[in-house]
Amino acid sequence: MTKNSQSRATENYRSRLAQRGLTRFEVVGRDHDRGLIRTIARKLAEDDVEAARLRTTVASFMAEEASGKGGILRALMSSPLSGSEIELRRSQENGRMVDL
């Protein structure tokens, strides 16, 4: 079965990308983020010192976001009220009597 010209062109384009160490992929996101995502992808494709720094920054940011354990404690400890002398204990009353 012969391939049409469009299929050959796509195959050749992807082959040239692979020779440069690049891969084409699709992402789903908000329309207003399109330019940002393309800019980041273009910068990462350069694979220079700035790309390595960007990669490290984004990876560390995502690792902080993904670490679910201790997130509430971290947020409370960074609160402006952290270290203040606020009493946070609840009274241990049995409640009121109710006729059922």
Secondary structure, 3 states (H helix, E strand, C coil): CCCCHHHHHHHHHHHHHHHCCCCCCCCCCCHHHHHHHHHHHHHHHHCCHHHHHHHHHHHHHHHHHHCCCCHHHHHHHCCCCCCCCCCCCCCCCCCCCCCC
